[in-house]
Amino acid sequence: MSLVGFTAVATVTLLLCVMTGPDRDDLDEFYTGYGSLSPMRNGLAIAGDYISAASVLGTGGVIALFGHDGVVLALSTALSLMLLMFLLAEPLRNAGRFTMGDALARRMPGRAARITACAVTIAALLPLMLVQLAGTGQLLAFVLGFSGAALQTGCIIGLGVLMIGYAAIGGMKGTALIQILKIVMLLGSGLVVAALILHRFDWNPGALFDAAADRSGAGPAFLNSGLQFAGGPHPDADMISSQLTVVLGGACLPHVTMRMYTASSARQVRRSMSWAVSGVALFVLVVTVIGFGAAALVGRSVIAGIDPQGNTAYLLGSQAAFGARVSTAETFLFTTVTTAVFLTLLASVGGMILACANSLAHDVFATRVQEMSPRREMTLARVSALAVGVPAIVLATLVQHRSLQPLVTLSFCLGASAIAPALVYGLFWRRYTRAGLLCTLIGGSLAVLLLMPGTNLVSGSPVSAFPEADFNWFPFTTTGLVSIPLGFACGWLGTMLSGRRKAQEQRRHYEALEGWILAGAVRRGD
């Protein structure tokens, strides 16, 4: 039934892309879908882009293995989207047109800012793409019961080609509809499974938590802070670093921020974000119940034995909710759960490929030509989807048998250390200069790339990417506690070193645009 479900979803979603994709050479239709989605549908699409397979499987695994710390991680993801809603959503929509490069170039015109923004976009999203693609092979192997490496590699290649098709054919509107379908299926099936788990414990959350703690092997520590980072030299600081990275980095990733440009007005972006935050908050509730249910019904040792990162906990918890004797209806429900996770993998990578392809075509290639025709730019965007997707597929086949947690962390660290400071400074600081922007993006990225290989996610641990090696020298699991301040400091230093004259020019330029950026006083394209 799972195989039938997967095939049906792949067929229907590809058909949706073909039917809703742009039918003429219009950049606004391809990049933003003309802002034709209602606030509810746009909000669900934002939530769909935000909740990736790494969120579903990874967060569920952390909750099942580490209890309290996993719940804090899940809450941090919701807090991140709320931060985007209240601080950046409207200015982003007002300042940008198609890509993050548009929003930054509004203050600092020129190819340097756009090319650097494109490079950081690809650097931040490529690791997440690898995680989703490699997870596709692992998911199919787990659900369908095969273990051959060749079959897993074949699944990665086949589904990677499908995801490139989503981005190239559907554009923004086509991928939005897939995200809406994904979030409805994910939340709908998850709510039913969460209700079944709570029913097993007489609708008493306290009994569920106590049962999870009993079968965790950690006792009361499972329900207290610090279990996830207990083996490190500075567990409290390590936890702060991790949460700070998720809160600042999660919602600033380019495939999420690009959805701001699909709203037709400031009022609509506010209403869209309200729907998105509500959807993510509901997801946090669902994944918390299913994660604790997996720990209580399956046991922490069994979950860790199947996957040390706990990525199968969401599916194991869903499976265990039905009990030993499974009816046809329950089999159908479990198929819906696995299909929803499968669709999450497809939709997440499709959205990320689209964000990278849009940035590559619009920020790098289109700016080289004084007047590029819409037909040519759309062709470039579709070729760019291929140029981004093919290397991602190849790299995913190479990393599929290693721990993928460093790649997830790398993406969030780049979002928090390079993209978040650039957006905050670019949208709100009057003196911010082009040199400051380049220093922010390059300095924040280099800080992450230099520190990340030294974490215990890469080496020095049995569950690291290279367990046989040990070049672990950085004391924290994530780089956020060091790289985020460095990203902001690089932007400040680059602006100060630009000189007073440049700063005054930027102040005057920002004051001319301030009403546009902060309040949408002037419509884009007017």
MARTI-285385 format. One record per residue (C-alpha): x, y, z; residue number from 0; residue in three letters. Coordinates in nm, 2 decimals, padded with zeros to 4 digits. Example, Ala and Ser with C-alpha at 12.3 -4.5 7.8 and 13.67 -1.06 7.14 Angstrom:
BEGIN
X, Y, Z, palum, vexpa
01.23, -00.45, 00.78, 0, ALA
01.37, -00.11, 00.71, 1, SER
//
This chain:
BEGIN
X, Y, Z, palum, vexpa
00.00, 00.00, 00.00, 0, MET
00.29, 00.24, 00.07, 1, SER
00.43, 00.18, -00.27, 2, LEU
00.09, 00.25, -00.43, 3, VAL
00.06, 00.56, -00.21, 4, GLY
00.41, 00.69, -00.31, 5, PHE
00.34, 00.63, -00.68, 6, THR
00.00, 00.80, -00.66, 7, ALA
00.14, 01.11, -00.48, 8, VAL
00.43, 01.14, -00.73, 9, ALA
00.19, 01.12, -01.03, 10, THR
-00.07, 01.36, -00.88, 11, VAL
00.18, 01.62, -00.77, 12, THR
00.36, 01.62, -01.11, 13, LEU
00.03, 01.66, -01.28, 14, LEU
-00.05, 01.95, -01.05, 15, LEU
00.28, 02.12, -01.15, 16, CYS
00.20, 02.08, -01.52, 17, VAL
-00.15, 02.21, -01.48, 18, MET
-00.07, 02.51, -01.26, 19, THR
00.27, 02.60, -01.40, 20, GLY
00.32, 02.92, -01.59, 21, PRO
00.16, 02.90, -01.94, 22, ASP
00.34, 03.20, -02.09, 23, ARG
00.68, 03.37, -02.06, 24, ASP
00.59, 03.59, -01.76, 25, ASP
00.85, 03.63, -01.49, 26, LEU
00.60, 03.74, -01.22, 27, ASP
00.39, 03.43, -01.29, 28, GLU
00.70, 03.20, -01.27, 29, PHE
00.87, 03.36, -00.97, 30, TYR
00.56, 03.47, -00.76, 31, THR
00.25, 03.32, -00.92, 32, GLY
00.12, 03.68, -00.95, 33, TYR
00.05, 03.67, -00.58, 34, GLY
-00.27, 03.50, -00.66, 35, SER
-00.28, 03.27, -00.36, 36, LEU
-00.52, 03.36, -00.08, 37, SER
-00.36, 03.43, 00.26, 38, PRO
-00.47, 03.09, 00.39, 39, MET
-00.31, 02.90, 00.10, 40, ARG
00.00, 03.12, 00.10, 41, ASN
00.04, 03.06, 00.48, 42, GLY
00.00, 02.69, 00.44, 43, LEU
00.26, 02.70, 00.16, 44, ALA
00.50, 02.89, 00.39, 45, ILE
00.44, 02.64, 00.67, 46, ALA
00.50, 02.36, 00.41, 47, GLY
00.83, 02.51, 00.30, 48, ASP
00.94, 02.56, 00.66, 49, TYR
00.86, 02.21, 00.78, 50, ILE
01.11, 02.00, 00.59, 51, SER
01.16, 01.63, 00.63, 52, ALA
01.46, 01.71, 00.85, 53, ALA
01.20, 01.88, 01.09, 54, SER
00.96, 01.59, 01.08, 55, VAL
01.21, 01.30, 01.11, 56, LEU
01.49, 01.49, 01.30, 57, GLY
01.28, 01.67, 01.56, 58, THR
01.07, 01.36, 01.62, 59, GLY
01.39, 01.16, 01.67, 60, GLY
01.54, 01.41, 01.92, 61, VAL
01.21, 01.41, 02.12, 62, ILE
01.20, 01.03, 02.13, 63, ALA
01.57, 01.01, 02.23, 64, LEU
01.61, 01.31, 02.46, 65, PHE
01.26, 01.41, 02.58, 66, GLY
01.27, 01.76, 02.72, 67, HIS
01.55, 01.88, 02.49, 68, ASP
01.36, 01.77, 02.19, 69, GLY
01.05, 01.96, 02.29, 70, VAL
01.26, 02.28, 02.34, 71, VAL
01.40, 02.22, 01.98, 72, LEU
01.05, 02.19, 01.84, 73, ALA
00.93, 02.51, 02.02, 74, LEU
01.24, 02.69, 01.89, 75, SER
01.13, 02.61, 01.53, 76, THR
00.79, 02.78, 01.60, 77, ALA
00.96, 03.07, 01.77, 78, LEU
01.18, 03.12, 01.46, 79, SER
00.89, 03.16, 01.23, 80, LEU
00.72, 03.40, 01.48, 81, MET
01.04, 03.61, 01.48, 82, LEU
01.02, 03.62, 01.10, 83, LEU
00.65, 03.72, 01.12, 84, MET
00.70, 04.01, 01.35, 85, PHE
01.04, 04.14, 01.24, 86, LEU
01.12, 04.06, 00.88, 87, LEU
00.82, 03.94, 00.68, 88, ALA
00.67, 04.28, 00.57, 89, GLU
01.01, 04.46, 00.51, 90, PRO
01.12, 04.16, 00.30, 91, LEU
00.80, 04.16, 00.09, 92, ARG
00.83, 04.54, 00.04, 93, ASN
01.21, 04.55, -00.04, 94, ALA
01.23, 04.23, -00.26, 95, GLY
01.07, 04.12, -00.58, 96, ARG
01.18, 03.77, -00.66, 97, PHE
01.48, 03.67, -00.45, 98, THR
01.68, 03.75, -00.14, 99, MET
01.93, 03.92, -00.37, 100, GLY
01.66, 04.17, -00.48, 101, ASP
01.59, 04.26, -00.12, 102, ALA
01.96, 04.32, -00.04, 103, LEU
02.04, 04.49, -00.37, 104, ALA
01.76, 04.74, -00.30, 105, ARG
02.00, 04.91, -00.06, 106, ARG
02.33, 04.81, -00.23, 107, MET
02.28, 04.80, -00.61, 108, PRO
02.54, 04.61, -00.80, 109, GLY
02.64, 04.26, -00.91, 110, ARG
02.87, 04.19, -00.62, 111, ALA
02.59, 04.19, -00.36, 112, ALA
02.37, 03.97, -00.58, 113, ARG
02.64, 03.72, -00.67, 114, ILE
02.74, 03.69, -00.30, 115, THR
02.37, 03.65, -00.20, 116, ALA
02.33, 03.37, -00.46, 117, CYS
02.65, 03.19, -00.34, 118, ALA
02.53, 03.20, 00.02, 119, VAL
02.18, 03.08, -00.09, 120, THR
02.32, 02.78, -00.26, 121, ILE
02.57, 02.71, 00.03, 122, ALA
02.29, 02.72, 00.29, 123, ALA
02.03, 02.51, 00.09, 124, LEU
02.25, 02.25, -00.07, 125, LEU
02.33, 02.06, 00.26, 126, PRO
01.96, 02.05, 00.34, 127, LEU
01.89, 01.92, -00.01, 128, MET
02.14, 01.64, 00.04, 129, LEU
01.97, 01.54, 00.37, 130, VAL
01.63, 01.52, 00.21, 131, GLN
01.75, 01.33, -00.10, 132, LEU
01.95, 01.08, 00.11, 133, ALA
01.66, 01.05, 00.35, 134, GLY
01.44, 00.95, 00.06, 135, THR
01.63, 00.63, 00.00, 136, GLY
01.64, 00.55, 00.37, 137, GLN
01.26, 00.61, 00.40, 138, LEU
01.18, 00.38, 00.11, 139, LEU
01.41, 00.11, 00.24, 140, ALA
01.25, 00.13, 00.59, 141, PHE
00.89, 00.13, 00.47, 142, VAL
00.92, -00.11, 00.18, 143, LEU
01.16, -00.34, 00.35, 144, GLY
01.46, -00.35, 00.12, 145, PHE
01.82, -00.29, 00.22, 146, SER
02.02, -00.30, -00.11, 147, GLY
02.24, 00.00, -00.16, 148, ALA
02.18, 00.00, -00.54, 149, ALA
01.80, 00.02, -00.48, 150, LEU
01.85, 00.31, -00.24, 151, GLN
02.07, 00.49, -00.49, 152, THR
01.82, 00.43, -00.76, 153, GLY
01.54, 00.59, -00.55, 154, CYS
01.76, 00.89, -00.48, 155, ILE
01.83, 00.94, -00.85, 156, ILE
01.47, 00.88, -00.97, 157, GLY
01.31, 01.11, -00.71, 158, LEU
01.58, 01.37, -00.76, 159, GLY
01.48, 01.40, -01.12, 160, VAL
01.12, 01.43, -01.02, 161, LEU
01.20, 01.71, -00.78, 162, MET
01.39, 01.90, -01.06, 163, ILE
01.08, 01.87, -01.27, 164, GLY
00.87, 02.02, -00.99, 165, TYR
01.09, 02.33, -00.98, 166, ALA
01.14, 02.37, -01.35, 167, ALA
00.78, 02.30, -01.46, 168, ILE
00.57, 02.43, -01.17, 169, GLY
00.74, 02.75, -01.07, 170, GLY
00.63, 02.92, -00.75, 171, MET
00.26, 02.85, -00.79, 172, LYS
00.31, 02.48, -00.87, 173, GLY
00.54, 02.42, -00.58, 174, THR
00.31, 02.61, -00.35, 175, ALA
00.02, 02.37, -00.43, 176, LEU
00.24, 02.08, -00.35, 177, ILE
00.34, 02.24, -00.02, 178, GLN
-00.02, 02.29, 00.07, 179, ILE
-00.11, 01.93, -00.01, 180, LEU
00.19, 01.82, 00.19, 181, LYS
00.11, 02.02, 00.50, 182, ILE
-00.26, 01.92, 00.50, 183, VAL
-00.17, 01.55, 00.47, 184, MET
00.11, 01.57, 00.73, 185, LEU
-00.10, 01.76, 00.99, 186, LEU
-00.42, 01.56, 00.92, 187, GLY
-00.25, 01.21, 00.95, 188, SER
-00.04, 01.33, 01.24, 189, GLY
-00.34, 01.46, 01.44, 190, LEU
-00.51, 01.12, 01.40, 191, VAL
-00.19, 00.93, 01.52, 192, VAL
-00.14, 01.17, 01.81, 193, ALA
-00.51, 01.11, 01.91, 194, ALA
-00.45, 00.73, 01.90, 195, LEU
-00.14, 00.76, 02.12, 196, ILE
-00.32, 00.97, 02.37, 197, LEU
-00.61, 00.73, 02.37, 198, HIS
-00.37, 00.45, 02.46, 199, ARG
-00.28, 00.65, 02.78, 200, PHE
-00.64, 00.74, 02.86, 201, ASP
-00.59, 01.10, 02.73, 202, TRP
-00.35, 01.17, 03.01, 203, ASN
-00.04, 01.35, 02.88, 204, PRO
00.13, 01.30, 03.22, 205, GLY
00.10, 00.92, 03.19, 206, ALA
00.25, 00.94, 02.84, 207, LEU
00.55, 01.14, 02.97, 208, PHE
00.60, 00.91, 03.26, 209, ASP
00.59, 00.60, 03.04, 210, ALA
00.83, 00.75, 02.80, 211, ALA
01.07, 00.84, 03.08, 212, ALA
01.04, 00.48, 03.22, 213, ASP
01.14, 00.33, 02.88, 214, ARG
01.40, 00.59, 02.80, 215, SER
01.67, 00.43, 03.01, 216, GLY
01.75, 00.78, 03.15, 217, ALA
01.49, 00.80, 03.42, 218, GLY
01.38, 01.15, 03.54, 219, PRO
01.66, 01.30, 03.33, 220, ALA
01.45, 01.23, 03.02, 221, PHE
01.20, 01.50, 03.14, 222, LEU
01.47, 01.75, 03.24, 223, ASN
01.70, 01.98, 03.05, 224, SER
02.04, 01.88, 02.94, 225, GLY
02.02, 01.51, 02.84, 226, LEU
02.11, 01.57, 02.47, 227, GLN
02.43, 01.76, 02.54, 228, PHE
02.52, 01.58, 02.87, 229, ALA
02.84, 01.42, 02.71, 230, GLY
02.99, 01.75, 02.61, 231, GLY
03.23, 01.97, 02.81, 232, PRO
02.98, 02.27, 02.83, 233, HIS
02.63, 02.12, 02.81, 234, PRO
02.44, 02.44, 02.91, 235, ASP
02.63, 02.66, 02.66, 236, ALA
02.59, 02.40, 02.40, 237, ASP
02.22, 02.39, 02.44, 238, MET
02.20, 02.77, 02.42, 239, ILE
02.41, 02.77, 02.10, 240, SER
02.18, 02.51, 01.94, 241, SER
01.86, 02.69, 02.02, 242, GLN
02.00, 03.03, 01.91, 243, LEU
02.10, 02.87, 01.58, 244, THR
01.75, 02.73, 01.52, 245, VAL
01.57, 03.05, 01.62, 246, VAL
01.78, 03.28, 01.41, 247, LEU
01.86, 03.05, 01.12, 248, GLY
01.54, 02.85, 01.06, 249, GLY
01.31, 03.11, 00.92, 250, ALA
01.58, 03.31, 00.74, 251, CYS
01.67, 03.03, 00.49, 252, LEU
01.60, 03.15, 00.14, 253, PRO
01.34, 02.89, 00.04, 254, HIS
01.13, 03.02, 00.33, 255, VAL
01.19, 03.40, 00.27, 256, THR
01.11, 03.37, -00.10, 257, MET
00.75, 03.30, -00.01, 258, ARG
00.72, 03.65, 00.13, 259, MET
00.73, 03.78, -00.23, 260, TYR
00.42, 03.59, -00.33, 261, THR
00.19, 03.81, -00.11, 262, ALA
00.02, 04.09, -00.30, 263, SER
00.01, 04.34, -00.01, 264, SER
00.15, 04.40, 00.34, 265, ALA
-00.19, 04.30, 00.49, 266, ARG
-00.18, 03.98, 00.30, 267, GLN
00.17, 03.89, 00.42, 268, VAL
00.06, 03.94, 00.78, 269, ARG
-00.24, 03.72, 00.74, 270, ARG
-00.03, 03.46, 00.55, 271, SER
00.22, 03.45, 00.83, 272, MET
-00.06, 03.41, 01.09, 273, SER
-00.17, 03.09, 00.91, 274, TRP
00.19, 02.97, 00.88, 275, ALA
00.27, 03.01, 01.25, 276, VAL
-00.06, 02.84, 01.34, 277, SER
00.03, 02.54, 01.12, 278, GLY
00.38, 02.52, 01.26, 279, VAL
00.25, 02.54, 01.62, 280, ALA
00.01, 02.25, 01.55, 281, LEU
00.30, 02.05, 01.40, 282, PHE
00.50, 02.11, 01.72, 283, VAL
00.21, 01.97, 01.92, 284, LEU
00.17, 01.67, 01.69, 285, VAL
00.54, 01.58, 01.67, 286, VAL
00.58, 01.61, 02.05, 287, THR
00.30, 01.36, 02.11, 288, VAL
00.43, 01.12, 01.85, 289, ILE
00.79, 01.15, 01.97, 290, GLY
00.70, 01.07, 02.33, 291, PHE
00.46, 00.80, 02.21, 292, GLY
00.75, 00.64, 02.02, 293, ALA
00.97, 00.65, 02.34, 294, ALA
00.68, 00.51, 02.55, 295, ALA
00.55, 00.24, 02.31, 296, LEU
00.87, 00.13, 02.13, 297, VAL
01.15, 00.22, 02.37, 298, GLY
01.45, 00.45, 02.33, 299, ARG
01.70, 00.16, 02.29, 300, SER
01.50, 00.01, 02.00, 301, VAL
01.48, 00.35, 01.83, 302, ILE
01.85, 00.42, 01.87, 303, ALA
01.93, 00.07, 01.75, 304, GLY
01.75, 00.12, 01.42, 305, ILE
01.89, 00.47, 01.37, 306, ASP
02.13, 00.64, 01.62, 307, PRO
01.99, 00.98, 01.52, 308, GLN
01.63, 00.86, 01.58, 309, GLY
01.51, 00.96, 01.23, 310, ASN
01.27, 00.66, 01.22, 311, THR
01.10, 00.75, 01.55, 312, ALA
00.81, 00.94, 01.38, 313, TYR
00.72, 00.63, 01.17, 314, LEU
00.79, 00.38, 01.46, 315, LEU
00.56, 00.59, 01.69, 316, GLY
00.29, 00.60, 01.42, 317, SER
00.32, 00.22, 01.37, 318, GLN
00.31, 00.15, 01.75, 319, ALA
00.00, 00.36, 01.79, 320, ALA
-00.21, 00.09, 01.62, 321, PHE
-00.11, -00.19, 01.85, 322, GLY
-00.04, -00.55, 01.75, 323, ALA
-00.36, -00.62, 01.55, 324, ARG
-00.39, -00.38, 01.27, 325, VAL
-00.72, -00.33, 01.08, 326, SER
-00.75, -00.23, 00.71, 327, THR
-00.84, 00.12, 00.82, 328, ALA
-00.53, 00.15, 01.04, 329, GLU
-00.31, 00.01, 00.76, 330, THR
-00.46, 00.28, 00.53, 331, PHE
-00.39, 00.54, 00.79, 332, LEU
-00.02, 00.43, 00.83, 333, PHE
00.01, 00.44, 00.46, 334, THR
-00.12, 00.80, 00.47, 335, THR
00.15, 00.89, 00.73, 336, VAL
00.43, 00.74, 00.53, 337, THR
00.30, 00.90, 00.21, 338, THR
00.28, 01.24, 00.39, 339, ALA
00.65, 01.20, 00.50, 340, VAL
00.74, 01.10, 00.14, 341, PHE
00.56, 01.40, 00.01, 342, LEU
00.74, 01.62, 00.26, 343, THR
01.07, 01.50, 00.12, 344, LEU
00.96, 01.57, -00.24, 345, LEU
00.81, 01.91, -00.17, 346, ALA
01.10, 02.03, 00.05, 347, SER
01.37, 01.96, -00.21, 348, VAL
01.15, 02.10, -00.49, 349, GLY
01.12, 02.43, -00.30, 350, GLY
01.49, 02.44, -00.23, 351, MET
01.59, 02.37, -00.59, 352, ILE
01.34, 02.65, -00.70, 353, LEU
01.50, 02.90, -00.45, 354, ALA
01.85, 02.82, -00.57, 355, CYS
01.75, 02.82, -00.94, 356, ALA
01.57, 03.15, -00.91, 357, ASN
01.87, 03.31, -00.74, 358, SER
02.11, 03.17, -01.00, 359, LEU
01.91, 03.29, -01.30, 360, ALA
01.78, 03.62, -01.16, 361, HIS
02.08, 03.74, -00.95, 362, ASP
02.37, 03.61, -01.15, 363, VAL
02.28, 03.55, -01.51, 364, PHE
02.01, 03.81, -01.57, 365, ALA
02.21, 04.10, -01.43, 366, THR
02.49, 04.04, -01.68, 367, ARG
02.27, 04.15, -01.96, 368, VAL
02.12, 04.50, -01.98, 369, GLN
01.78, 04.39, -02.10, 370, GLU
01.71, 04.02, -02.09, 371, MET
01.38, 03.89, -02.23, 372, SER
01.14, 03.71, -01.99, 373, PRO
01.15, 03.40, -02.21, 374, ARG
01.53, 03.38, -02.19, 375, ARG
01.53, 03.44, -01.81, 376, GLU
01.27, 03.17, -01.75, 377, MET
01.47, 02.93, -01.97, 378, THR
01.78, 03.01, -01.76, 379, LEU
01.58, 02.95, -01.44, 380, ALA
01.48, 02.60, -01.57, 381, ARG
01.83, 02.52, -01.68, 382, VAL
01.95, 02.64, -01.34, 383, SER
01.72, 02.40, -01.17, 384, ALA
01.90, 02.13, -01.36, 385, LEU
02.24, 02.27, -01.28, 386, ALA
02.16, 02.28, -00.90, 387, VAL
01.96, 01.95, -00.89, 388, GLY
02.21, 01.72, -01.07, 389, VAL
02.51, 01.79, -00.84, 390, PRO
02.27, 01.76, -00.54, 391, ALA
02.17, 01.41, -00.66, 392, ILE
02.53, 01.30, -00.71, 393, VAL
02.64, 01.43, -00.37, 394, LEU
02.34, 01.27, -00.20, 395, ALA
02.43, 00.93, -00.33, 396, THR
02.78, 00.97, -00.19, 397, LEU
02.67, 01.08, 00.16, 398, VAL
02.37, 00.86, 00.21, 399, GLN
02.54, 00.61, 00.44, 400, HIS
02.69, 00.86, 00.67, 401, ARG
02.54, 01.07, 00.95, 402, SER
02.35, 01.36, 00.79, 403, LEU
02.31, 01.57, 01.11, 404, GLN
02.62, 01.79, 01.03, 405, PRO
02.46, 01.89, 00.70, 406, LEU
02.13, 02.00, 00.87, 407, VAL
02.33, 02.19, 01.13, 408, THR
02.55, 02.35, 00.86, 409, LEU
02.24, 02.49, 00.69, 410, SER
02.09, 02.64, 01.00, 411, PHE
02.43, 02.79, 01.11, 412, CYS
02.47, 02.96, 00.77, 413, LEU
02.12, 03.10, 00.80, 414, GLY
02.18, 03.23, 01.15, 415, ALA
02.54, 03.36, 01.10, 416, SER
02.53, 03.50, 00.75, 417, ALA
02.18, 03.55, 00.62, 418, ILE
02.00, 03.67, 00.94, 419, ALA
02.26, 03.95, 01.01, 420, PRO
02.26, 04.06, 00.65, 421, ALA
01.88, 04.09, 00.64, 422, LEU
01.85, 04.26, 00.98, 423, VAL
02.13, 04.52, 00.89, 424, TYR
02.01, 04.56, 00.53, 425, GLY
01.65, 04.62, 00.62, 426, LEU
01.69, 04.84, 00.94, 427, PHE
02.04, 04.99, 00.96, 428, TRP
02.07, 05.33, 00.78, 429, ARG
02.45, 05.34, 00.76, 430, ARG
02.49, 04.98, 00.63, 431, TYR
02.72, 04.98, 00.33, 432, THR
02.80, 04.74, 00.04, 433, ARG
03.13, 04.65, 00.21, 434, ALA
02.94, 04.58, 00.53, 435, GLY
02.70, 04.35, 00.34, 436, LEU
02.98, 04.16, 00.17, 437, LEU
03.17, 04.13, 00.50, 438, CYS
02.85, 04.00, 00.67, 439, THR
02.78, 03.73, 00.41, 440, LEU
03.14, 03.62, 00.35, 441, ILE
03.26, 03.65, 00.71, 442, GLY
02.96, 03.48, 00.87, 443, GLY
02.98, 03.19, 00.61, 444, SER
03.36, 03.15, 00.66, 445, LEU
03.32, 03.14, 01.04, 446, ALA
03.07, 02.85, 01.01, 447, VAL
03.27, 02.66, 00.74, 448, LEU
03.59, 02.69, 00.95, 449, LEU
03.43, 02.59, 01.29, 450, LEU
03.19, 02.32, 01.17, 451, MET
03.46, 02.05, 01.09, 452, PRO
03.58, 02.08, 01.45, 453, GLY
03.24, 01.98, 01.61, 454, THR
03.16, 01.64, 01.74, 455, ASN
02.90, 01.60, 01.47, 456, LEU
03.18, 01.56, 01.21, 457, VAL
03.42, 01.34, 01.41, 458, SER
03.51, 01.21, 01.75, 459, GLY
03.18, 01.04, 01.83, 460, SER
03.03, 00.70, 01.74, 461, PRO
02.73, 00.88, 01.58, 462, VAL
02.94, 01.15, 01.39, 463, SER
02.98, 01.16, 01.01, 464, ALA
03.33, 01.02, 01.04, 465, PHE
03.33, 00.80, 01.35, 466, PRO
03.66, 00.64, 01.27, 467, GLU
03.84, 00.98, 01.28, 468, ALA
03.89, 01.23, 01.56, 469, ASP
03.97, 01.59, 01.47, 470, PHE
03.71, 01.73, 01.72, 471, ASN
03.84, 02.05, 01.87, 472, TRP
03.54, 02.28, 01.89, 473, PHE
03.36, 02.24, 02.23, 474, PRO
03.00, 02.29, 02.10, 475, PHE
02.77, 02.09, 01.87, 476, THR
02.67, 02.39, 01.67, 477, THR
02.88, 02.70, 01.58, 478, THR
02.61, 02.95, 01.66, 479, GLY
02.74, 03.08, 01.99, 480, LEU
03.06, 03.20, 01.81, 481, VAL
02.97, 03.24, 01.44, 482, SER
02.65, 03.45, 01.50, 483, ILE
02.82, 03.73, 01.69, 484, PRO
03.10, 03.71, 01.43, 485, LEU
02.85, 03.75, 01.15, 486, GLY
02.71, 04.07, 01.31, 487, PHE
03.06, 04.20, 01.40, 488, ALA
03.18, 04.15, 01.04, 489, CYS
02.89, 04.36, 00.91, 490, GLY
02.95, 04.63, 01.16, 491, TRP
03.33, 04.64, 01.10, 492, LEU
03.29, 04.64, 00.72, 493, GLY
03.05, 04.94, 00.75, 494, THR
03.28, 05.13, 00.98, 495, MET
03.58, 05.07, 00.76, 496, LEU
03.39, 05.20, 00.46, 497, SER
03.44, 05.55, 00.58, 498, GLY
03.21, 05.84, 00.68, 499, ARG
03.13, 05.95, 00.32, 500, ARG
03.00, 05.60, 00.22, 501, LYS
02.80, 05.58, 00.54, 502, ALA
02.64, 05.92, 00.48, 503, GLN
02.55, 05.81, 00.12, 504, GLU
02.39, 05.50, 00.24, 505, GLN
02.20, 05.69, 00.51, 506, ARG
02.05, 05.92, 00.25, 507, ARG
01.98, 05.63, 00.02, 508, HIS
01.80, 05.44, 00.30, 509, TYR
01.60, 05.74, 00.40, 510, GLU
01.47, 05.77, 00.04, 511, ALA
01.36, 05.41, 00.06, 512, LEU
01.26, 05.38, 00.42, 513, GLU
00.88, 05.43, 00.36, 514, GLY
00.90, 05.17, 00.08, 515, TRP
01.09, 04.91, 00.29, 516, ILE
00.92, 04.95, 00.63, 517, LEU
00.56, 05.04, 00.53, 518, ALA
00.52, 04.95, 00.16, 519, GLY
00.44, 05.32, 00.09, 520, ALA
00.54, 05.26, -00.28, 521, VAL
00.44, 04.95, -00.47, 522, ARG
00.70, 04.74, -00.64, 523, ARG
00.71, 04.78, -01.01, 524, GLY
00.55, 05.13, -01.00, 525, ASP
//
